[in-house]
Amino acid sequence: MAGFDELNDANSVAIVGMSGRFPGANGIDTFWDNLKNGVESVHFFNDEELIKSGVNQSSLENPNYVKAATVVKDIDLFDAHFFGFTPREAELTDPQHRLLLECAWEAIEQAGYDTQTYPGKIGIFAGASVNTYFLFNLLPNLDRAEQGHFIATLMQNQHDFLATRISYELNLRGPSVNVQTACSTSLVAVHLACQSLLTGESDMVLAGGSALNVPHETGYLYQKDSILSPDGHCRAFDAKAQGTIDGNGVSVVVLKRLENAIADRDHIYAVIKGSAINNDGSVKVGYTAPSVEGQMDVIAEALAMADVEPETVSYIETHGTGTALGDPIEIAALTNVFRQYTDKTEFCAIGSVKTNVGHMDAAAGVTSLIKASLALNHQL
């Protein structure tokens, strides 16, 4: 713990627990092993597998149909009894909600705490991706009896009830906030969680996101100029980059004020020295696109909040989608900001977890944060 004392100030936040479900890894340890070994966790299906998942023959014969996906194991499984769900209630609940609940519990347990007896306030800031489970599985199969309980079914699937449901199940008494900012969702959740800690609103906070597509084991139709890759690979910052691939997964971190984590002798994976969020406004080609100016502003603000010298930064885990639009803008923004402070080059490595697990949408940011934290924790 002594090594963290020099980082300890009123604005520092410690990551003291983490959990997740990732393509090719149903836990943090396997996820880290895959990252160390450069595993690309993309599954390429044969036609028999895709037909079993309901893909029609015309799709299989389409030359633009990419027979690849990132697959999370056992998304249909859930310990309903442990969390007090009836079997029917569990069946109607979006897997994104179920697995985020499980990972929230695991992350708290890994941090060494019991939410039922913890004396302080525990908050949660979290979000999920589009609820395809409801759209493609429940809605087409609702019988008349279920239609009579349509509101209850919606509540098992709507994003609005995600954080509140977890707070209820785990007895969390701090703020319970659903965050919905597309692929920045889980990192915005971390930023808001840090603010909640630093203002004294919470004593411990969960932050994370969930992204699970249903049907799960299917490919996708490639369209020219879309964000998706034509071959099922994501090659961030590579000359051969052609786009990304949708990722599936769940990721959660447990946060505490660093001074409290040190005093409580928690295991500290990493320290968050500062964070920032903003928006580009209208100075870009479209509202879903990034801009150099907007990214420069938020990078500079984050560095200022963290109060660190840019030359001391040795690694940046980027958004890195492998797209012709996004990657150059991200590199330009980073370069422009760092050149305001130093003329040195080649002192800071960059990377993107999307090359391993795809673009995990609402869970993408915290998955990147977990990767960077594990690298620090293992001193790599």
C-alpha positions as a Markdown table, in Angstrom:
| # | Residue | x | y | z |
|---|---|---|---|---|
| 1 | Met | 0.0 | 0.0 | 0.0 |
| 2 | Ala | 2.9 | 2.4 | 0.6 |
| 3 | Gly | 3.5 | 2.7 | -3.1 |
| 4 | Phe | 0.1 | 4.5 | -3.5 |
| 5 | Asp | 0.8 | 7.1 | -0.9 |
| 6 | Glu | 2.5 | 9.4 | -3.4 |
| 7 | Leu | -0.6 | 9.3 | -5.6 |
| 8 | Asn | -2.9 | 10.1 | -2.7 |
| 9 | Asp | -4.7 | 13.4 | -2.9 |
| 10 | Ala | -8.2 | 14.6 | -2.5 |
| 11 | Asn | -9.1 | 13.9 | -6.1 |
| 12 | Ser | -7.7 | 10.4 | -6.5 |
| 13 | Val | -10.0 | 7.3 | -6.8 |
| 14 | Ala | -8.9 | 3.7 | -6.5 |
| 15 | Ile | -10.2 | 0.7 | -8.4 |
| 16 | Val | -10.5 | -2.0 | -5.8 |
| 17 | Gly | -12.6 | -4.6 | -7.5 |
| 18 | Met | -13.6 | -5.7 | -11.0 |
| 19 | Ser | -15.6 | -8.3 | -12.9 |
| 20 | Gly | -16.7 | -9.1 | -16.4 |
| 21 | Arg | -17.9 | -11.5 | -19.1 |
| 22 | Phe | -16.0 | -11.2 | -22.3 |
| 23 | Pro | -15.7 | -13.0 | -25.6 |
| 24 | Gly | -13.6 | -16.0 | -24.9 |
| 25 | Ala | -13.3 | -15.2 | -21.2 |
| 26 | Asn | -16.0 | -15.6 | -18.5 |
| 27 | Gly | -13.8 | -13.9 | -16.0 |
| 28 | Ile | -11.0 | -11.4 | -15.4 |
| 29 | Asp | -8.1 | -13.9 | -15.2 |
| 30 | Thr | -8.9 | -15.6 | -18.5 |
| 31 | Phe | -9.5 | -12.2 | -20.1 |
| 32 | Trp | -6.0 | -11.1 | -19.0 |
| 33 | Asp | -4.4 | -14.3 | -20.2 |
| 34 | Asn | -6.0 | -13.7 | -23.6 |
| 35 | Leu | -4.7 | -10.2 | -23.8 |
| 36 | Lys | -1.2 | -11.2 | -22.8 |
| 37 | Asn | -1.2 | -13.9 | -25.5 |
| 38 | Gly | -2.7 | -11.6 | -28.2 |
| 39 | Val | -5.8 | -13.8 | -28.6 |
| 40 | Glu | -8.4 | -12.4 | -31.0 |
| 41 | Ser | -11.7 | -13.6 | -29.5 |
| 42 | Val | -13.7 | -13.6 | -32.6 |
| 43 | His | -15.6 | -16.8 | -33.6 |
| 44 | Phe | -15.9 | -17.7 | -37.3 |
| 45 | Phe | -19.0 | -19.8 | -37.8 |
| 46 | Asn | -19.6 | -22.6 | -40.2 |
| 47 | Asp | -22.9 | -22.8 | -42.1 |
| 48 | Glu | -24.3 | -25.5 | -39.8 |
| 49 | Glu | -23.8 | -23.3 | -36.7 |
| 50 | Leu | -25.5 | -20.4 | -38.3 |
| 51 | Ile | -28.4 | -22.4 | -39.6 |
| 52 | Lys | -28.9 | -23.7 | -36.0 |
| 53 | Ser | -29.0 | -20.1 | -34.8 |
| 54 | Gly | -31.7 | -19.3 | -37.3 |
| 55 | Val | -29.8 | -17.7 | -40.1 |
| 56 | Asn | -31.6 | -18.2 | -43.4 |
| 57 | Gln | -30.0 | -19.7 | -46.5 |
| 58 | Ser | -30.2 | -16.5 | -48.5 |
| 59 | Ser | -28.0 | -14.7 | -46.0 |
| 60 | Leu | -25.5 | -17.5 | -46.0 |
| 61 | Glu | -25.2 | -17.2 | -49.8 |
| 62 | Asn | -24.8 | -13.4 | -49.7 |
| 63 | Pro | -21.1 | -12.6 | -50.4 |
| 64 | Asn | -21.4 | -9.6 | -48.0 |
| 65 | Tyr | -22.6 | -11.7 | -45.1 |
| 66 | Val | -19.7 | -12.0 | -42.6 |
| 67 | Lys | -19.9 | -15.3 | -40.7 |
| 68 | Ala | -18.2 | -14.0 | -37.6 |
| 69 | Ala | -19.1 | -12.7 | -34.1 |
| 70 | Thr | -17.7 | -12.2 | -30.6 |
| 71 | Val | -19.5 | -14.8 | -28.4 |
| 72 | Val | -20.0 | -14.7 | -24.6 |
| 73 | Lys | -20.5 | -18.1 | -23.2 |
| 74 | Asp | -23.6 | -19.1 | -21.3 |
| 75 | Ile | -25.6 | -15.8 | -21.7 |
| 76 | Asp | -28.7 | -17.9 | -21.2 |
| 77 | Leu | -27.7 | -19.1 | -17.7 |
| 78 | Phe | -28.5 | -17.2 | -14.5 |
| 79 | Asp | -28.6 | -18.1 | -10.8 |
| 80 | Ala | -32.2 | -17.1 | -10.3 |
| 81 | His | -32.6 | -18.6 | -6.9 |
| 82 | Phe | -29.5 | -16.9 | -5.5 |
| 83 | Phe | -30.9 | -13.5 | -6.4 |
| 84 | Gly | -34.5 | -14.3 | -5.5 |
| 85 | Phe | -35.9 | -14.4 | -9.0 |
| 86 | Thr | -38.8 | -16.7 | -9.9 |
| 87 | Pro | -38.0 | -18.9 | -12.9 |
| 88 | Arg | -40.5 | -16.9 | -15.1 |
| 89 | Glu | -39.1 | -13.6 | -13.9 |
| 90 | Ala | -35.6 | -14.7 | -14.8 |
| 91 | Glu | -36.8 | -15.9 | -18.2 |
| 92 | Leu | -38.4 | -12.5 | -19.0 |
| 93 | Thr | -35.3 | -10.5 | -17.9 |
| 94 | Asp | -32.8 | -9.2 | -20.5 |
| 95 | Pro | -29.5 | -11.1 | -20.2 |
| 96 | Gln | -27.8 | -7.7 | -20.1 |
| 97 | His | -29.5 | -7.1 | -16.8 |
| 98 | Arg | -29.0 | -10.6 | -15.5 |
| 99 | Leu | -25.3 | -10.7 | -16.2 |
| 100 | Leu | -24.6 | -7.2 | -15.1 |
| 101 | Leu | -26.3 | -8.1 | -11.7 |
| 102 | Glu | -24.0 | -11.2 | -11.4 |
| 103 | Cys | -20.9 | -9.2 | -12.3 |
| 104 | Ala | -21.8 | -6.4 | -9.8 |
| 105 | Trp | -22.1 | -9.0 | -7.1 |
| 106 | Glu | -18.8 | -10.6 | -8.1 |
| 107 | Ala | -17.0 | -7.3 | -8.3 |
| 108 | Ile | -18.1 | -6.4 | -4.8 |
| 109 | Glu | -17.2 | -9.8 | -3.5 |
| 110 | Gln | -13.7 | -9.6 | -5.1 |
| 111 | Ala | -13.2 | -6.2 | -3.5 |
| 112 | Gly | -13.8 | -8.0 | -0.1 |
| 113 | Tyr | -17.1 | -6.4 | 0.9 |
| 114 | Asp | -20.6 | -7.5 | 1.8 |
| 115 | Thr | -23.3 | -5.1 | 0.6 |
| 116 | Gln | -25.7 | -6.3 | 3.3 |
| 117 | Thr | -23.4 | -5.2 | 6.1 |
| 118 | Tyr | -21.3 | -2.4 | 4.6 |
| 119 | Pro | -21.9 | 0.7 | 6.8 |
| 120 | Gly | -21.4 | 3.3 | 4.1 |
| 121 | Lys | -23.4 | 4.3 | 1.0 |
| 122 | Ile | -22.7 | 2.2 | -2.1 |
| 123 | Gly | -23.8 | 3.7 | -5.4 |
| 124 | Ile | -24.1 | 2.4 | -8.9 |
| 125 | Phe | -23.8 | 4.1 | -12.3 |
| 126 | Ala | -24.4 | 1.8 | -15.2 |
| 127 | Gly | -26.0 | 1.3 | -18.7 |
| 128 | Ala | -26.8 | -1.2 | -21.3 |
| 129 | Ser | -27.0 | -1.5 | -25.1 |
| 130 | Val | -30.1 | -2.0 | -27.2 |
| 131 | Asn | -32.4 | -4.6 | -25.6 |
| 132 | Thr | -32.4 | -7.0 | -28.5 |
| 133 | Tyr | -33.6 | -9.8 | -26.2 |
| 134 | Phe | -36.9 | -8.0 | -25.9 |
| 135 | Leu | -37.2 | -7.0 | -29.5 |
| 136 | Phe | -36.3 | -10.4 | -31.1 |
| 137 | Asn | -37.1 | -12.9 | -28.5 |
| 138 | Leu | -39.8 | -11.8 | -26.1 |
| 139 | Leu | -41.9 | -9.4 | -28.2 |
| 140 | Pro | -42.6 | -11.9 | -31.1 |
| 141 | Asn | -43.6 | -14.6 | -28.6 |
| 142 | Leu | -45.8 | -12.8 | -26.1 |
| 143 | Asp | -49.0 | -14.7 | -25.6 |
| 144 | Arg | -52.2 | -13.1 | -24.4 |
| 145 | Ala | -51.4 | -13.8 | -20.8 |
| 146 | Glu | -48.1 | -12.0 | -21.1 |
| 147 | Gln | -49.7 | -9.1 | -22.9 |
| 148 | Gly | -51.9 | -8.6 | -19.9 |
| 149 | His | -48.7 | -8.0 | -17.9 |
| 150 | Phe | -46.9 | -6.0 | -20.6 |
| 151 | Ile | -45.7 | -3.3 | -18.3 |
| 152 | Ala | -44.1 | -5.8 | -15.9 |
| 153 | Thr | -42.4 | -7.4 | -18.9 |
| 154 | Leu | -41.1 | -4.1 | -20.1 |
| 155 | Met | -39.6 | -3.4 | -16.6 |
| 156 | Gln | -37.6 | -6.6 | -16.8 |
| 157 | Asn | -36.0 | -5.2 | -20.0 |
| 158 | Gln | -36.0 | -1.5 | -20.1 |
| 159 | His | -32.7 | 0.4 | -19.5 |
| 160 | Asp | -34.4 | 2.7 | -17.0 |
| 161 | Phe | -34.7 | 0.0 | -14.4 |
| 162 | Leu | -31.2 | -1.5 | -14.8 |
| 163 | Ala | -29.3 | 0.3 | -12.0 |
| 164 | Thr | -32.3 | 0.4 | -9.7 |
| 165 | Arg | -32.9 | -3.3 | -9.9 |
| 166 | Ile | -29.2 | -4.0 | -9.0 |
| 167 | Ser | -29.5 | -1.6 | -6.1 |
| 168 | Tyr | -32.5 | -3.4 | -4.8 |
| 169 | Glu | -31.0 | -6.9 | -5.2 |
| 170 | Leu | -27.7 | -5.9 | -3.6 |
| 171 | Asn | -29.1 | -3.5 | -1.0 |
| 172 | Leu | -27.2 | -0.5 | -2.3 |
| 173 | Arg | -28.2 | 2.8 | -0.6 |
| 174 | Gly | -26.2 | 5.3 | -2.6 |
| 175 | Pro | -27.2 | 6.9 | -5.9 |
| 176 | Ser | -28.6 | 4.5 | -8.5 |
| 177 | Val | -28.2 | 6.1 | -11.9 |
| 178 | Asn | -28.8 | 4.7 | -15.4 |
| 179 | Val | -26.3 | 6.1 | -17.9 |
| 180 | Gln | -27.1 | 6.1 | -21.6 |
| 181 | Thr | -24.5 | 7.7 | -23.9 |
| 182 | Ala | -24.1 | 5.0 | -26.6 |
| 183 | Cys | -20.5 | 3.6 | -26.7 |
| 184 | Ser | -19.2 | 6.0 | -24.1 |
| 185 | Thr | -21.8 | 4.8 | -21.6 |
| 186 | Ser | -19.6 | 2.9 | -19.1 |
| 187 | Leu | -16.8 | 5.4 | -19.1 |
| 188 | Val | -19.2 | 8.3 | -18.5 |
| 189 | Ala | -20.6 | 6.0 | -15.7 |
| 190 | Val | -17.0 | 5.9 | -14.2 |
| 191 | His | -16.7 | 9.7 | -14.5 |
| 192 | Leu | -20.0 | 10.2 | -12.7 |
| 193 | Ala | -19.1 | 7.6 | -10.1 |
| 194 | Cys | -15.8 | 9.4 | -9.3 |
| 195 | Gln | -17.7 | 12.7 | -8.9 |
| 196 | Ser | -20.1 | 10.9 | -6.5 |
| 197 | Leu | -17.2 | 9.7 | -4.4 |
| 198 | Leu | -15.3 | 13.0 | -4.4 |
| 199 | Thr | -18.3 | 15.0 | -3.3 |
| 200 | Gly | -19.0 | 12.6 | -0.5 |
| 201 | Glu | -22.3 | 11.4 | -1.9 |
| 202 | Ser | -21.0 | 7.8 | -2.0 |
| 203 | Asp | -18.4 | 5.8 | 0.0 |
| 204 | Met | -18.1 | 3.1 | -2.7 |
| 205 | Val | -19.4 | 3.0 | -6.2 |
| 206 | Leu | -20.0 | 0.4 | -8.9 |
| 207 | Ala | -19.6 | 1.6 | -12.5 |
| 208 | Gly | -20.1 | -0.5 | -15.7 |
| 209 | Gly | -22.0 | -1.5 | -18.7 |
| 210 | Ser | -23.6 | -4.4 | -20.5 |
| 211 | Ala | -23.8 | -5.3 | -24.2 |
| 212 | Leu | -25.3 | -8.6 | -25.3 |
| 213 | Asn | -26.8 | -9.1 | -28.7 |
| 214 | Val | -29.7 | -11.6 | -29.2 |
| 215 | Pro | -29.7 | -13.7 | -31.4 |
| 216 | His | -26.2 | -14.2 | -30.1 |
| 217 | Glu | -24.4 | -16.6 | -32.4 |
| 218 | Thr | -24.9 | -15.0 | -35.8 |
| 219 | Gly | -22.9 | -13.1 | -38.3 |
| 220 | Tyr | -23.7 | -9.7 | -39.8 |
| 221 | Leu | -24.3 | -8.1 | -43.2 |
| 222 | Tyr | -21.4 | -5.9 | -44.3 |
| 223 | Gln | -22.3 | -2.6 | -46.0 |
| 224 | Lys | -19.8 | -0.3 | -47.7 |
| 225 | Asp | -18.8 | 2.8 | -45.7 |
| 226 | Ser | -20.4 | 1.4 | -42.5 |
| 227 | Ile | -18.5 | 1.1 | -39.2 |
| 228 | Leu | -18.3 | -2.7 | -39.5 |
| 229 | Ser | -15.4 | -4.7 | -41.0 |
| 230 | Pro | -15.9 | -6.7 | -44.2 |
| 231 | Asp | -13.9 | -9.7 | -42.8 |
| 232 | Gly | -14.7 | -9.9 | -39.1 |
| 233 | His | -11.4 | -8.5 | -37.9 |
| 234 | Cys | -10.8 | -5.2 | -36.1 |
| 235 | Arg | -7.3 | -3.8 | -36.8 |
| 236 | Ala | -7.0 | -0.5 | -34.9 |
| 237 | Phe | -4.4 | 1.9 | -36.2 |
| 238 | Asp | -3.3 | -0.6 | -38.8 |
| 239 | Ala | -2.7 | 0.1 | -42.5 |
| 240 | Lys | -5.1 | -2.8 | -43.2 |
| 241 | Ala | -7.9 | -1.4 | -40.9 |
| 242 | Gln | -11.3 | -1.6 | -42.5 |
| 243 | Gly | -13.6 | -1.2 | -39.6 |
| 244 | Thr | -14.7 | -2.9 | -36.4 |
| 245 | Ile | -16.8 | -5.8 | -35.3 |
| 246 | Asp | -19.6 | -5.7 | -32.7 |
| 247 | Gly | -18.5 | -6.9 | -29.3 |
| 248 | Asn | -20.5 | -8.6 | -26.6 |
| 249 | Gly | -19.8 | -8.5 | -22.9 |
| 250 | Val | -20.3 | -7.1 | -19.4 |
| 251 | Ser | -17.7 | -5.1 | -17.4 |
| 252 | Val | -17.9 | -3.6 | -13.9 |
| 253 | Val | -15.4 | -1.9 | -11.6 |
| 254 | Val | -15.7 | -1.0 | -7.9 |
| 255 | Leu | -14.4 | 2.4 | -6.9 |
| 256 | Lys | -13.4 | 4.1 | -3.6 |
| 257 | Arg | -11.6 | 7.3 | -2.6 |
| 258 | Leu | -7.9 | 6.4 | -2.6 |
| 259 | Glu | -7.4 | 7.7 | 0.9 |
| 260 | Asn | -10.1 | 5.3 | 2.1 |
| 261 | Ala | -8.8 | 2.4 | 0.1 |
| 262 | Ile | -5.4 | 2.8 | 1.6 |
| 263 | Ala | -6.8 | 3.1 | 5.1 |
| 264 | Asp | -9.0 | 0.0 | 4.6 |
| 265 | Arg | -6.0 | -2.0 | 3.1 |
| 266 | Asp | -8.0 | -2.7 | -0.1 |
| 267 | His | -6.3 | -4.4 | -3.0 |
| 268 | Ile | -5.8 | -1.4 | -5.5 |
| 269 | Tyr | -5.6 | -2.3 | -9.1 |
| 270 | Ala | -5.1 | 1.2 | -10.4 |
| 271 | Val | -5.7 | 4.9 | -9.4 |
| 272 | Ile | -7.9 | 7.3 | -11.4 |
| 273 | Lys | -6.2 | 10.7 | -11.1 |
| 274 | Gly | -8.7 | 12.6 | -13.2 |
| 275 | Ser | -11.4 | 12.4 | -15.8 |
| 276 | Ala | -13.3 | 14.6 | -18.1 |
| 277 | Ile | -16.3 | 14.5 | -20.4 |
| 278 | Asn | -17.6 | 16.8 | -23.1 |
| 279 | Asn | -19.3 | 16.9 | -26.5 |
| 280 | Asp | -18.2 | 18.1 | -29.9 |
| 281 | Gly | -21.2 | 20.2 | -30.6 |
| 282 | Ser | -22.0 | 20.7 | -34.3 |
| 283 | Val | -18.4 | 21.1 | -35.6 |
| 284 | Lys | -18.3 | 17.7 | -37.4 |
| 285 | Val | -19.9 | 15.8 | -40.2 |
| 286 | Gly | -22.6 | 14.2 | -38.1 |
| 287 | Tyr | -23.7 | 13.7 | -34.5 |
| 288 | Thr | -22.3 | 10.1 | -34.4 |
| 289 | Ala | -18.9 | 11.2 | -35.7 |
| 290 | Pro | -15.9 | 12.5 | -33.6 |
| 291 | Ser | -14.0 | 15.7 | -34.1 |
| 292 | Val | -10.4 | 16.6 | -33.6 |
| 293 | Glu | -11.2 | 19.7 | -31.6 |
| 294 | Gly | -13.6 | 18.1 | -29.3 |
| 295 | Gln | -11.3 | 15.2 | -28.5 |
| 296 | Met | -8.4 | 17.6 | -28.0 |
| 297 | Asp | -10.4 | 19.6 | -25.5 |
| 298 | Val | -11.4 | 16.6 | -23.4 |
| 299 | Ile | -7.9 | 15.1 | -23.5 |
| 300 | Ala | -6.4 | 18.3 | -22.3 |
| 301 | Glu | -9.0 | 18.7 | -19.6 |
| 302 | Ala | -8.4 | 15.1 | -18.3 |
| 303 | Leu | -4.6 | 15.7 | -18.2 |
| 304 | Ala | -5.2 | 19.0 | -16.3 |
| 305 | Met | -7.6 | 17.3 | -13.8 |
| 306 | Ala | -5.1 | 14.5 | -13.3 |
| 307 | Asp | -2.2 | 17.0 | -12.9 |
| 308 | Val | 0.3 | 14.7 | -14.6 |
| 309 | Glu | 3.0 | 15.6 | -17.0 |
| 310 | Pro | 2.2 | 14.3 | -20.5 |
| 311 | Glu | 5.8 | 13.1 | -20.9 |
| 312 | Thr | 5.3 | 10.7 | -18.0 |
| 313 | Val | 2.4 | 8.9 | -19.7 |
| 314 | Ser | 3.7 | 5.6 | -21.0 |
| 315 | Tyr | 0.5 | 4.0 | -22.4 |
| 316 | Ile | -2.8 | 5.2 | -23.7 |
| 317 | Glu | -5.7 | 2.7 | -24.1 |
| 318 | Thr | -7.7 | 4.3 | -26.9 |
| 319 | His | -11.2 | 4.1 | -28.4 |
| 320 | Gly | -9.5 | 2.6 | -31.5 |
| 321 | Thr | -12.3 | 1.3 | -33.6 |
| 322 | Gly | -10.2 | 0.5 | -36.7 |
| 323 | Thr | -12.3 | 2.8 | -38.9 |
| 324 | Ala | -11.0 | 5.2 | -41.5 |
| 325 | Leu | -12.8 | 8.1 | -39.8 |
| 326 | Gly | -12.3 | 7.5 | -36.1 |
| 327 | Asp | -8.7 | 6.3 | -35.8 |
| 328 | Pro | -7.0 | 9.2 | -37.6 |
| 329 | Ile | -9.1 | 11.8 | -35.6 |
| 330 | Glu | -8.1 | 10.1 | -32.3 |
| 331 | Ile | -4.4 | 10.1 | -33.2 |
| 332 | Ala | -4.5 | 13.7 | -34.4 |
| 333 | Ala | -6.2 | 14.8 | -31.2 |
| 334 | Leu | -3.7 | 13.0 | -29.0 |
| 335 | Thr | -0.7 | 14.3 | -31.0 |
| 336 | Asn | -1.9 | 17.9 | -31.0 |
| 337 | Val | -2.4 | 17.9 | -27.2 |
| 338 | Phe | 0.8 | 16.2 | -26.3 |
| 339 | Arg | 2.8 | 18.5 | -28.7 |
| 340 | Gln | 1.7 | 21.4 | -26.6 |
| 341 | Tyr | 3.8 | 20.0 | -23.8 |
| 342 | Thr | 6.7 | 18.0 | -25.4 |
| 343 | Asp | 8.6 | 17.5 | -28.6 |
| 344 | Lys | 9.5 | 13.9 | -27.7 |
| 345 | Thr | 8.2 | 11.1 | -29.8 |
| 346 | Glu | 7.8 | 7.3 | -29.4 |
| 347 | Phe | 7.7 | 7.5 | -25.6 |
| 348 | Cys | 4.0 | 6.5 | -25.3 |
| 349 | Ala | 2.5 | 3.3 | -26.5 |
| 350 | Ile | -1.1 | 3.1 | -27.7 |
| 351 | Gly | -3.5 | 0.2 | -27.9 |
| 352 | Ser | -7.2 | -0.8 | -28.3 |
| 353 | Val | -8.9 | -3.8 | -26.7 |
| 354 | Lys | -11.3 | -3.8 | -29.7 |
| 355 | Thr | -8.7 | -5.7 | -31.7 |
| 356 | Asn | -9.2 | -8.5 | -29.2 |
| 357 | Val | -12.9 | -8.5 | -28.3 |
| 358 | Gly | -14.6 | -6.1 | -30.7 |
| 359 | His | -16.6 | -2.9 | -30.0 |
| 360 | Met | -18.6 | -3.7 | -26.8 |
| 361 | Asp | -20.8 | -0.6 | -27.1 |
| 362 | Ala | -22.1 | 0.3 | -23.6 |
| 363 | Ala | -19.5 | -2.0 | -22.0 |
| 364 | Ala | -16.6 | -0.8 | -24.2 |
| 365 | Gly | -15.1 | 1.9 | -22.0 |
| 366 | Val | -14.9 | -0.1 | -18.7 |
| 367 | Thr | -13.5 | -3.1 | -20.7 |
| 368 | Ser | -10.7 | -0.8 | -21.8 |
| 369 | Leu | -10.3 | 0.5 | -18.3 |
| 370 | Ile | -10.0 | -3.0 | -16.9 |
| 371 | Lys | -7.4 | -3.8 | -19.5 |
| 372 | Ala | -5.3 | -0.8 | -18.6 |
| 373 | Ser | -5.7 | -1.5 | -14.9 |
| 374 | Leu | -4.7 | -5.1 | -15.2 |
| 375 | Ala | -1.6 | -4.0 | -17.1 |
| 376 | Leu | -0.7 | -1.7 | -14.3 |
| 377 | Asn | -1.5 | -4.3 | -11.7 |
| 378 | His | 0.8 | -6.8 | -13.4 |
| 379 | Gln | 3.4 | -4.1 | -14.1 |
| 380 | Leu | 3.4 | -4.8 | -17.9 |
